[in-house]
Amino acid sequence: MKLSENITLIRQNVFGQCHALESIVIPDNVIALDFRAFNTCSNLKNVTLSKNLKTIGEQAFVYCKSITTITIPESVTSIGRMAFSADGGEGGLESVYCKAATPPTLNMTYGRAFEPTKKINVYVPANSVEAYIAAWKTETLCNIVASTEY
């Protein structure tokens, strides 16, 4: 699906339960994904996030069990609670590529940003591994791994 270049925010539940959605490219004008923007898009597999995205809201991709890999651009500064939660069952994230040198803030009072069905690898810039481990200590199902690709 191709979205208009004029939007800057994808609002709450805009794509909620859109089971026909398999792929989306979020335009570079988009700076925020709201609460549950893509919740329960069960067949969504391919997501390209805006290179200017700053905020991934709470439960933005909750129950999107077909997303196995996501690349979080270096512009992201905040990731909400359960943003990528598969909430048990089959499928869900296997790998996350987080390009920011400074770890995005995980905004939550409980729960986790990533609630995969199994332990996942989070690839981060090699010189940022320790910072991610310290900042994301609540993400117990994430192995922080140095990436040499960025």
TATA-V162694 format. One record per residue. N is the residue number from 1. RES is the residue in three letters. SS is DSSP state (hx for helix, st for strand, lp for the rest). NEAR is the number of other C-alpha atoms within 10 Angstrom. Layout:
# TATA-V162694
((N RES SS NEAR) (N RES SS NEAR))
This chain:
# TATA-V162694
((1 MET lp 8) (2 LYS st 9) (3 LEU lp 11) (4 SER lp 10) (5 GLU lp 11) (6 ASN lp 10) (7 ILE lp 14) (8 THR lp 18) (9 LEU st 15) (10 ILE st 20) (11 ARG lp 16) (12 GLN lp 18) (13 ASN lp 16) (14 VAL lp 15) (15 PHE lp 18) (16 GLY lp 17) (17 GLN lp 18) (18 CYS lp 16) (19 HIS lp 14) (20 ALA lp 10) (21 LEU lp 16) (22 GLU lp 16) (23 SER st 15) (24 ILE st 15) (25 VAL st 13) (26 ILE lp 24) (27 PRO lp 20) (28 ASP lp 16) (29 ASN lp 16) (30 VAL lp 22) (31 ILE lp 22) (32 ALA st 22) (33 LEU st 28) (34 ASP lp 20) (35 PHE lp 22) (36 ARG lp 25) (37 ALA lp 26) (38 PHE lp 27) (39 ASN lp 24) (40 THR lp 23) (41 CYS lp 23) (42 SER lp 22) (43 ASN lp 17) (44 LEU lp 22) (45 LYS lp 18) (46 ASN st 16) (47 VAL st 15) (48 THR st 15) (49 LEU lp 21) (50 SER lp 20) (51 LYS lp 17) (52 ASN lp 18) (53 LEU lp 24) (54 LYS lp 20) (55 THR st 21) (56 ILE st 29) (57 GLY lp 25) (58 GLU lp 25) (59 GLN lp 27) (60 ALA lp 32) (61 PHE lp 27) (62 VAL lp 27) (63 TYR lp 26) (64 CYS lp 27) (65 LYS lp 25) (66 SER lp 19) (67 ILE lp 24) (68 THR lp 17) (69 THR st 18) (70 ILE st 19) (71 THR st 15) (72 ILE st 22) (73 PRO lp 18) (74 GLU lp 19) (75 SER lp 19) (76 VAL lp 24) (77 THR lp 16) (78 SER st 18) (79 ILE st 26) (80 GLY st 25) (81 ARG lp 24) (82 MET lp 26) (83 ALA lp 28) (84 PHE lp 28) (85 SER lp 25) (86 ALA lp 26) (87 ASP lp 17) (88 GLY lp 13) (89 GLY lp 11) (90 GLU lp 11) (91 GLY lp 17) (92 GLY lp 26) (93 LEU lp 23) (94 GLU lp 17) (95 SER st 19) (96 VAL st 21) (97 TYR st 20) (98 CYS st 24) (99 LYS lp 21) (100 ALA lp 18) (101 ALA lp 17) (102 THR lp 19) (103 PRO lp 24) (104 PRO lp 23) (105 THR st 16) (106 LEU st 22) (107 ASN st 18) (108 MET lp 13) (109 THR lp 8) (110 TYR lp 9) (111 GLY lp 14) (112 ARG lp 22) (113 ALA lp 26) (114 PHE lp 28) (115 GLU lp 24) (116 PRO lp 26) (117 THR lp 18) (118 LYS lp 15) (119 LYS lp 16) (120 ILE st 21) (121 ASN st 17) (122 VAL st 22) (123 TYR st 23) (124 VAL st 26) (125 PRO st 21) (126 ALA hx 15) (127 ASN hx 13) (128 SER hx 18) (129 VAL hx 20) (130 GLU hx 14) (131 ALA hx 14) (132 TYR hx 23) (133 ILE hx 17) (134 ALA hx 10) (135 ALA hx 15) (136 TRP lp 18) (137 LYS lp 11) (138 THR lp 15) (139 GLU lp 18) (140 THR lp 13) (141 LEU lp 17) (142 CYS st 22) (143 ASN st 15) (144 ILE st 22) (145 VAL st 19) (146 ALA st 17) (147 SER st 17) (148 THR lp 10) (149 GLU lp 10) (150 TYR lp 14))
